[in-house]
Amino acid sequence: MPFFYFDPAYMLAIAPAMLLAMWAQWRVHATFAAASQEPAPLSGAAAARHILDSAGATEVAVEQVPGTLTDHYDPRTKVLRLSDAVYSSRSLAAVGIAAHEAGHALQDHTGYPLMSLRNAAVGIANIGSGFGLTVFMVGLMFASRPMAWVGIGLFAATVFFQLVNLPVEIDASNRAKRQLVELGIVPRADMPHVNKVLNSAAWTYVAATLQSAFTLLYYASYLTGGDRDSEG
């Protein structure tokens, strides 16, 4: 068997997802930069606080964290963390990203089922992402198909997480768009700027899901193809 990392067939299999991921990342940065030039009545932190309080999620804290686009909601500590460029900025880009993360906090607050499932799956997904490929390769090196299949099984947890995460992210963006308009944070006429930022971000999750799925399919076909060769 050829060494997995240098197999051109693998690169060909995931090429569409990789190209989509590169385009999506470029699109996120481009739309964020453009929307950052459009003013908003509130800062990202104030917008998030307003959304959370209006929904009764007063237990969620809003904190500032360093970095660029490092914004996230931590369901373990009930803390919504906003990056420097979002926390204090009064721009449509900032309130859009902040509202998206607030959408995750509202999912947690209301017991959104897929959010609960994602939170439960994140641990095993991290293990699968970190060790699935390693176990798979060790299995190949020692000609142990059971071990290689264990590696595939571990990586399948990552694919499952991505499949659950995608609708969670889309729902958070939909909540964000709805709350920004209903609470009067962003005038409806200015929402196209916010929509571009959030829709671009959604494509990054689509790309991640496709890349994981294509990789899993390649792992499995690699082994099943070897099984057929050995039988022949």
C-alpha positions in Angstrom: 0.0 0.0 0.0 1.3 3.5 -0.8 2.0 5.8 2.1 -1.3 7.6 2.9 -0.1 11.2 3.1 1.4 11.2 -0.4 -1.4 9.3 -2.1 -2.6 11.6 -5.0 -6.0 9.8 -4.9 -6.6 11.2 -1.4 -5.7 14.8 -2.4 -8.1 14.4 -5.4 -10.8 13.1 -3.2 -10.8 16.0 -0.8 -9.8 18.7 -3.4 -13.4 20.0 -3.8 -13.8 20.5 -0.1 -10.4 22.1 0.3 -11.1 24.6 -2.5 -14.4 25.4 -1.0 -12.8 25.9 2.4 -10.2 28.3 0.9 -12.9 30.3 -0.9 -15.0 30.4 2.3 -12.1 31.7 4.4 -11.3 34.4 1.9 -15.0 35.3 1.7 -15.3 35.5 5.5 -12.4 37.9 5.8 -13.5 40.0 2.8 -17.1 40.4 4.0 -16.0 41.0 7.6 -13.7 43.8 6.4 -16.4 45.4 4.3 -19.0 45.2 7.0 -16.5 46.6 9.5 -16.7 49.9 7.6 -20.5 50.1 8.2 -21.5 51.7 11.5 -23.9 50.2 14.0 -25.7 51.8 17.0 -24.2 49.3 19.5 -20.9 47.6 20.0 -20.6 43.9 19.6 -20.5 43.4 23.4 -23.6 45.7 23.9 -25.5 43.9 21.1 -24.8 40.5 22.6 -25.8 41.7 26.1 -29.0 43.2 24.8 -29.9 40.0 22.9 -29.1 37.8 25.9 -31.0 39.9 28.4 -34.0 40.2 26.2 -34.3 36.4 26.0 -33.8 36.1 29.8 -30.3 34.6 29.5 -28.9 36.9 32.1 -26.7 34.2 33.5 -24.5 34.3 30.4 -21.4 36.6 30.8 -19.8 38.5 27.9 -16.0 38.7 28.0 -13.3 40.0 25.7 -10.6 37.6 24.3 -7.5 38.4 22.2 -7.2 37.3 18.6 -9.0 37.8 15.3 -12.4 36.0 14.8 -11.8 34.0 18.0 -15.4 34.6 19.1 -17.1 31.7 20.7 -19.7 30.6 23.3 -18.5 28.3 26.1 -21.6 26.3 27.3 -19.5 24.8 30.2 -18.9 28.2 31.9 -21.9 30.1 30.3 -19.5 32.7 28.9 -19.7 34.4 25.5 -16.3 35.4 24.5 -15.8 38.1 21.8 -12.6 39.0 20.0 -11.0 42.4 20.2 -12.3 43.4 16.7 -15.9 42.5 17.8 -16.2 43.3 21.5 -15.8 47.1 21.4 -16.4 47.8 17.7 -19.6 49.6 16.6 -19.9 48.1 13.2 -22.3 45.8 11.4 -19.7 43.1 11.2 -19.2 43.2 15.0 -22.8 43.1 15.9 -23.4 40.3 13.3 -20.7 38.1 14.8 -21.7 38.9 18.4 -25.3 38.1 17.6 -24.3 34.8 16.1 -22.5 33.8 19.3 -25.4 35.0 21.3 -27.5 32.7 19.2 -25.5 29.8 20.5 -26.0 31.0 24.1 -29.8 31.1 23.4 -29.7 27.6 22.0 -28.1 26.5 25.3 -30.5 28.6 27.3 -33.6 27.1 25.6 -32.3 23.5 25.5 -32.0 23.3 21.7 -31.7 19.5 21.2 -28.9 19.6 18.5 -26.9 22.0 20.7 -27.1 19.5 23.5 -26.1 16.7 21.2 -23.1 18.7 19.9 -21.9 19.5 23.4 -22.1 15.8 24.3 -20.2 14.7 21.1 -17.4 17.3 21.3 -15.2 15.2 23.6 -15.1 12.0 21.5 -14.9 14.1 18.3 -11.7 15.8 19.6 -10.3 12.3 20.3 -11.3 11.1 16.9 -9.8 14.1 15.1 -6.5 13.8 17.1 -6.0 10.1 17.1 -8.1 8.6 14.3 -5.6 9.1 11.6 -2.7 8.0 13.8 -4.5 4.7 14.7 -5.4 4.2 11.1 -1.8 4.6 10.0 -0.4 2.4 12.7 -2.9 -0.3 11.6 -1.6 0.0 8.1 2.0 -0.1 9.1 1.5 -3.3 11.1 -0.9 -4.8 8.6 -3.6 -4.8 11.2 -6.9 -4.2 9.6 -8.9 -4.3 12.8 -6.7 -1.5 14.2 -7.1 0.5 11.0 -10.9 0.1 11.3 -10.7 1.3 14.8 -9.0 4.4 13.5 -11.8 4.9 11.0 -14.3 4.5 13.7 -12.6 7.2 15.8 -12.6 9.5 12.9 -16.2 8.8 12.2 -17.0 10.6 15.5 -15.5 13.7 14.0 -17.7 13.4 10.9 -20.7 12.9 13.2 -19.8 16.0 15.1 -19.5 18.0 11.9 -22.9 16.8 10.7 -24.5 17.9 13.9 -22.6 21.1 14.1 -23.6 22.4 10.7 -27.4 22.8 11.5 -26.4 24.2 14.9 -24.3 26.9 13.2 -27.0 27.7 10.7 -29.7 27.9 13.4 -27.5 30.3 15.4 -27.1 32.6 12.4 -30.9 32.5 11.8 -31.5 33.4 15.4 -28.9 36.3 15.1 -30.5 37.8 12.0 -34.0 37.6 13.6 -32.9 39.1 16.9 -31.0 42.0 15.3 -34.1 43.1 13.4 -36.7 42.4 16.1 -34.7 44.3 18.8 -33.9 47.2 16.5 -30.2 46.7 16.7 -29.7 46.8 13.0 -32.2 48.4 10.6 -33.7 46.0 8.1 -32.1 48.0 5.3 -28.6 47.3 6.7 -29.1 43.6 7.1 -27.6 42.6 3.8 -24.2 43.5 5.2 -24.7 41.3 8.2 -26.2 38.5 6.0 -23.1 38.4 3.9 -20.8 38.0 6.9 -22.9 35.2 8.5 -23.6 33.4 5.2 -19.9 33.4 4.4 -19.1 31.9 7.8 -21.7 29.2 7.2 -19.8 28.1 4.1 -16.7 27.4 6.3 -18.8 24.9 8.2 -20.1 23.3 5.0 -16.5 22.9 3.8 -15.4 21.4 7.1 -18.2 18.9 7.0 -17.5 17.9 3.4 -13.8 17.5 4.0 -14.4 15.3 7.0 -17.0 13.2 5.1 -14.8 12.8 2.0 -11.8 11.8 4.2 -13.9 9.2 6.0 -15.1 7.7 2.7 -11.6 7.6 1.5 -10.3 5.8 4.6 -13.1 3.2 4.3 -12.6 2.7 0.5 -8.9 2.4 1.0 -9.4 -0.6 3.4 -12.2 -2.2 1.5 -10.3 -1.9 -1.7 -7.4 -3.7 0.0 -9.7 -6.4 1.2 -10.9 -7.1 -2.3 -7.3 -7.1 -3.6 -6.2 -9.7 -1.0 -9.2 -11.9 -1.8 -8.4 -11.8 -5.5 
